[in-house]
Amino acid sequence: MNAVIAPVFRKAAEADIGAIVALVQSAYRGASSRLGWTTEADLLDGQRTDPDDVAQVLAAPDSAVLLASIDRQLLACCHVERHGDAAYFGMFAVHPPRQGGGLGRLMLSEAERYARQAWQCKAMHMKVIDARSDLMAWYERRGYRRTGEYSPFPYGEERYGIPRRDDLKFELMVKELTA
């Protein structure tokens, strides 16, 4: 387990798109993802995101990609987007060799702080593939609750990955944000 040195947080800019795509891909797909515990390599092949997707969320109103760097090296990122009085959390990635050392917990806390302070959000929502019980348990330990509300996986849309199973679906997880 790596000790966490305090990261520097900032909002992403267009110049960060390539590094964000590489980080997200490395955390979820392919051989590099197996260095961490968040891999989806047993569930999905293909891409996790691409430059166009990242550019769209950077340009969208009420949307931010937050970055965490240590010694100017990008080590974690996430996307937050305001939907009324709640924020949606996604595109969360931590550099695989740094997973398990607390950096992800700090990135999640920063996203919650940002949603509260920038948009006065009262809750954070996210969708997690329900086959990822280990990941759902991690979020539960951070105050998120499973809702039992499911949505289908976008089968046939390779921009979200190529499923290796036919039973994938997302479950909505929610956390109330307090000051």
N, C-alpha and C positions, 0 to 999 in steps of 0.2 A: 504494500500500500504506500502510495506516495503522499508525503506531507504536502499540505496546500500552502503555498506562499500566496499572499493576498493578490488576487488578480486585479487588473485594471479593466473596468467595464466602460463600454462606449457603444453608441449607436453605429451600425454599419453604414457604409457609403458605397456608391457604385464601384469604386476601386476594390472593394472587398469581395465582390461576387465570386471570383474564381476560387479564392481561399475558402469561402463558405461552402461552396459546392464540394470541394475536395474534402473538407472536414466532415460534412454530413455523410458523404459517400463512404468515407473510411470508417465511420462509426457504426454503420448499419449493413453494408454490403461488402461482399468479397472477403478475401483472406485477411486483409488488415483488420476487418471488424472483429475477427475472432480473438484479437489481442485484448479486447474489452469484454464486458458482459452484456452490452446492449445490442449485440448483433441480431439482425433479422435474417442472416444468411441461410438458416434452415427453413425459413418461411417464404422468402422472396429472393428472386434474382433481379438483375437489371439495375436501373438507376433508382435513387431515392429522391433526388431533385436534379434540376439542371439550371444553367445560367438564366434562362428566360423566366423560370418560376421565381428564382430569387430576385431578379430585377422587378418582377411584378409586385412582390410583397414590399420591396423597398419603396416603390413608387406609389403604393396604395395609401389613401388617406387613413388616418387612425390605425397605422400599422408601423411596426418597428422591428428590425432585426438587431438584437443585442449581442455583443461580442465580449468575451473574456480573454484577455491576453496576459501572459507572464513573460517578461523580458522580450516584449514585442512579438511573441509567437502566439498566434491564434490557437486557443486550446478548447474553447467552448462557444456555442452560439445557441440562440433560440429566436423564435418569431413570436411576437405578441400582437394582437389585433383587437381593437375595441369593437364590441357589439353591444351597444346600449350601456347598461351599468355593469356588464361583465366583459372580461377579456378572454380571448382564445389564445392558448399556448400551444406551440408546435415547433417543428423543425429543430428540435432540441438535440444537440450533439455535443459530446465530449471526446476529445482525442483519445483513442482506445488505450494507449499505455497510461493515461492519466485517470482512467475510470477507477472508481473505488476509493479515491483519496479525498473526497469531499468537494471537489471542484463543481460537480454537477449540482450538488445541494446549494452551493453559493450562487450558481447561475440561475437556478429556479427561484431562489429568494430575491435575486435582483429583478427578475421578470415580475414577480409579485409586487415588489416595491414600485417598480416603474408603472405598472397598471394602476396601483393605488394613487400614486402621486401625480402622474401625467394626466390620467383620465378619471380619477376618483372612482375607479371600478370597485364593486363590492364583492365580486366573485371571479374566480379563474376557472375556465372550462378547458378540457382537452379530450381528445379521442385517442384511445389506446387499443391496439389490436388485442382482442380478448385472449388470444393464445399466449400472450406475454404475461403470464401470471407473476413472474419474478419482477417485471417492471411495474405492474399494477401494485404489487405489494410495496415496492419502493415508494411510489407516490402515496399510498395509504399511510406509510410511516411519516410522511410530510404533511398530513392533514387532508389529503384528498379522499373523497368517498366515491365508491362505485355507485352508479345510479340504476343499473339494470336497463338503461336505455341504449339500444343498439342501432347501428346503421350499417348497411352493407359495405363490404370492401368493393372498390371499383374494378371488378374483374373486366378484362378486355382493354383497360386503359394502361398501356405499358409505361406511361410517364410516372405511374405510382409504383412500378415494379411488376415483375412477372411472378405470380403466385406459384408456389410449389405444393400448395394444398388447396382444396376446394371448400374449406370450412371457415375461412377468415371473415371476421367482422370486427367492427369497432364498438367499444363501450365508452360512453360518456362518463368522465370523471369530473368532479366539481369540488372546489374548495372555496369557502367563504373567506374573504380577505378582510382582516381587521387592521386597524391603525397601529 
